[in-house]
Amino acid sequence: MDKQGLKNYIIKNLPFPDRTLNGVVEYFEEITFSKNDFFLKAGKVNDRYFFLQSGFMRAFTHDVDGKEITTAFYQKDSVVFEVSSFYLRTPSTENIQALADCRGYAISYEQLNLLLQAIPEFREYGVKMLAKEYVLYKKRALELINLSGEARYENLIANNKEVFQYAQLKQIASYLNITDTSLSRIRRKFSTNK
């Protein structure tokens, strides 16, 4: 499998000299997941940083009543990892599971840290990616407070249309923090307004 997608992702976030970039991507190994396989299970430490070349994944946790709550969806050409578990080396409270067959490239925590220490450009990339993850989490938290269910739905379909191809409606509803019934009503309203 060609690592060009991984290279493009890194360059899009921070330009690198070709020689440096080629040296960095050599540390990433190709891995695959079949549909329903877990990239990470709750209670385990997230040891890998994964670039999803193709497929679709979701992160979820359980609320105090044991109900599954979807916390994130990952589409192709995105990075998959549980930030706090990965960086703090603590057991994750989230699961990350493939919703389709997935292929991509992973690097271990140890190897990533070696690269961050050895290559100044890559260290800058690491800082930028950590900031990007923080911004995404903050944006999502504020959307749950400041936006209506309809507006959250509209944002989801604008940014992640594939979600309806791979995820169950109850998973999407829990991600949007609305009931299944509300999601059905919102979807009907959007389909009639088009």
C-alpha positions, 0 to 999 in steps of 0.5 A: 500500500502506498504511503502517499495519503499519509504523506499528503496528510502530514504535508497538509498540516505542516510542510516538510522537506521530502527527505525528512518526510520519507524518513518519518513515514518509514516508521509507520507500519501498515495495519488493517481492521475488519469491520467490528474489530477494535482499535482500542478497548476501554481500560487499555492504554492507547499505544498507537497513533493511527492514520486511517487511509480507508474505512470508517471508525467510531469512538464510544463510551458508556454513561452511568446507566451503561448506555453506549454514547458515541463520542467521535466518528473517523472518516478516511484520511484522518488520524485516530487515537484517544488523545488523553490515554495516548499522551498521559499513558492512562487507561482509556475510558473510550472504545474505538471500533471499525464500522467498516473494513479499515486500512492505514498506518500506525506508529507506536507511542515510543517511536513517535516520541523518538521522532518528535525528539530527533526531528525538529520539523516533526516536533512542530507537527506534533505540537500542531496536531495536539493543538488541533485535537484540543480545538476539535474537542473544545468545538464539539463541547461548545456545540453540544451547549450552544447549538440545537440538535438540528444545527449539530445534525447540519454540521455533521452532514456538512463535515462527515457525509459518510457517517450515514453509510457506516453508522447506525442511527442510534449511534448518530443520535447518541453522538448528536446528544438527541433521541432516535425519535428526534433524529428521525424528525430532523432527517425528515425535515431536512429531506423535505426541505431539499 
